[in-house]
C-alpha cells in the first residue's frame, strides 16, 4: 500500500498503541512478520507483532537491548519513567540497567559517562553509541530485524516469554506548595520502596514503580506508575494524586 507523503496525518502522529489500528490490520492482512511505526521526526519507533498487535513502545528499547547484549558487554541506560521490561530483558545477559532523569540529553550524557553499550527511552527511542548519541528509529528497525533473524522465531513468541506490565500515566496542575512535601509523604507511605531522587521521586519495588516529577515544559506534575496489573498501577497513581490534591 502506497500513501502520498504530503505531511498530512490521517490520525494523531504519536506512535502509541491505541493509534496504530490501521498498521495492526495491515500486518494481519499481509501476514507480515512485523510492523514499524515512527513519529514525524523519526526518532521514536513502535512495533506491531506478527499477530497484528501493537506491543507497546517500551518493548522497542527492551528488544533492541536484548540483541545488542548478545554481541556486546556493558551497562544499559534508560530514564526513570521507562518500563522495567528493559531490566527483565537485560537481566538475561546479567547487564546492569542504570536510570537517568527523563530527557534524551540526560540519557545520552549518562550513557557516555557509564560507557553504556545501548540506551534510550521508553517512548520508543533507541540510542546506540557506536552510531551516535541520539534516538534513531531506523537504527531501531535494524536492531529488531537482526533480533528476528538471529532468534528465528516470531516476535510474538519472544515477547510472550517475558512478564507483561501495565503502565498508567496521569498529570495534574502543579500545586502551590513545594513538591518536596509530596515526596516526603510518598516515602513515608511506602517505606519499603527504593527511592531515586534524580528527577522528582521514583519509588520502586521488584515488580512495580511510581514516578512523580514536575514537567519541564508545562506547569503540571506527571505521575506515572507500572505494575503487573492495571489496577495495581492505578492504585499507585491514585496515591500520588491524593497527596498532590491535598497540597493544591
Buried (B, 14 or more C-beta within 10 A) or exposed (E): EEEEEEEEEEEEEBBBBEBBEEBBEBBBEEEBBBBBBBBEEEBBBBBBBBBBBBBBBBBBBBBBBBBBBEEBEBBBBBBBBBBBBBBBBBBEBEBEBBBBBBEBEBBBBBBEEBEBBBBBBBBBBBBBBEEEBBBBBBBBBBBBBBBBEEBEEBBBEBBEEBEEBBBBEBEBEBBEEEBEBBBEBBBEEBEEBEEBEBBBBBBBBEEBBBBBBEEEEEEEBBBBBBBEEBEBBBBBBEBBBEBBEEBE
